[in-house]
Amino acid sequence: MKINKTALFLVTFFIALAIAFIGYVFPKITANEKQKPVLPIIGNDQNHHVSAFSFTNQEGKIITDNDVKGKICVVEYFYATCKGICPKMNENLVTVYKAFKGNKNVMILSHTVDPLKDSVSALKTYSLRFDADPNQWMFLTGDKKQLYDMARYSYLINAEDTANGVTITDDFIHDKHYTLVDGFGRIRGFYDGTNVDEVKKLIADIRLLLTETNP
């Protein structure tokens, strides 16, 4: 059977064109999919980032925002003498800590809300309850105003109405939520630290962030 050369040329041309089109478009689609954030970016606008800070950890070492740059951080506020939600929150953080122990890209920042009582030595003693590696799970103290300003304006943590039966004023932060911060200093989630299912979700979300490129 005689093959029409013109028809053969057209078929070959369109096949080559289709292959070229797929080769051009598909990588772009894949790249765009990779850039999509796996978790929402939370804040008043897309430009909300955690502010610069300087606190002291349980080893007496000054820790700044530069020390956590590029790392995923789980943030909480507590105080060592708390008999209410704090013990439960920190027990649940042990689960998070163990899930990522040794992973240099994941850190836990536990800020005291009572820096007058929670000295460096007090936080060191408290941290030993959880066998916390000070390089990965930091118990932080420092200037009270900066601690509270970071809670309210950077980590977007709000105060509960009561704690241990005492009415809370603007001078006291006490909240059951963890804040998840990505390596670019953006808020990516809030989790009830007293709820086991929420803690499991936090662990899953951290794993998602570890696979995420910068959206």
Secondary structure as the mmCIF struct_conf table of DSSP 4:
data_model
#
loop_
_struct_conf.conf_type_id
_struct_conf.id
_struct_conf.beg_label_comp_id
_struct_conf.beg_label_asym_id
_struct_conf.beg_label_seq_id
_struct_conf.end_label_comp_id
_struct_conf.end_label_asym_id
_struct_conf.end_label_seq_id
HELX_RH_AL_P HELX_RH_AL_P1 LYS A 5 GLN A 35
BEND BEND1 LYS A 36 LYS A 36
BEND BEND2 VAL A 38 LEU A 39
HELX_LH_PP_P HELX_LH_PP_P1 PRO A 40 ILE A 41
STRN STRN1 ILE A 42 ILE A 42
BEND BEND3 GLY A 43 ASP A 45
TURN_TY1_P TURN_TY1_P1 GLN A 46 ASN A 47
HELX_LH_PP_P HELX_LH_PP_P2 VAL A 50 ALA A 52
STRN STRN2 SER A 54 THR A 56
TURN_TY1_P TURN_TY1_P2 GLN A 58 GLU A 59
BEND BEND4 GLY A 60 GLY A 60
STRN STRN3 ILE A 62 THR A 64
HELX_RH_3T_P HELX_RH_3T_P1 ASP A 65 ASP A 67
BEND BEND5 VAL A 68 VAL A 68
TURN_TY1_P TURN_TY1_P3 LYS A 69 GLY A 70
BEND BEND6 LYS A 71 LYS A 71
STRN STRN4 ILE A 72 PHE A 78
TURN_TY1_P TURN_TY1_P4 ALA A 80 THR A 81
BEND BEND7 GLY A 84 ILE A 85
HELX_RH_AL_P HELX_RH_AL_P2 CYS A 86 ALA A 99
TURN_TY1_P TURN_TY1_P5 PHE A 100 GLY A 102
TURN_TY1_P TURN_TY1_P6 LYS A 104 ASN A 105
STRN STRN5 VAL A 106 THR A 112
BEND BEND8 VAL A 113 VAL A 113
TURN_TY1_P TURN_TY1_P7 PRO A 115 LYS A 117
HELX_RH_AL_P HELX_RH_AL_P3 VAL A 120 SER A 127
HELX_RH_3T_P HELX_RH_3T_P2 LEU A 128 PHE A 130
TURN_TY1_P TURN_TY1_P8 ASP A 131 ASP A 131
TURN_TY1_P TURN_TY1_P9 PRO A 134 GLN A 136
STRN STRN6 TRP A 137 LEU A 140
STRN STRN7 THR A 141 THR A 141
HELX_RH_AL_P HELX_RH_AL_P4 LYS A 144 ASP A 149
HELX_RH_PI_P HELX_RH_PI_P1 MET A 150 SER A 154
BEND BEND9 TYR A 155 TYR A 155
HELX_LH_PP_P HELX_LH_PP_P3 ILE A 157 GLU A 160
BEND BEND10 ASP A 161 ASP A 161
STRN STRN8 THR A 162 ALA A 163
TURN_TY1_P TURN_TY1_P10 ASN A 164 GLY A 165
STRN STRN9 VAL A 166 THR A 167
TURN_TY1_P TURN_TY1_P11 ASP A 170 ASP A 171
STRN STRN10 HIS A 177 VAL A 181
TURN_TY1_P TURN_TY1_P12 GLY A 183 PHE A 184
BEND BEND11 GLY A 185 GLY A 185
STRN STRN11 ILE A 187 ASP A 192
TURN_TY1_P TURN_TY1_P13 GLY A 193 THR A 194
HELX_RH_AL_P HELX_RH_AL_P5 VAL A 196 THR A 211
#
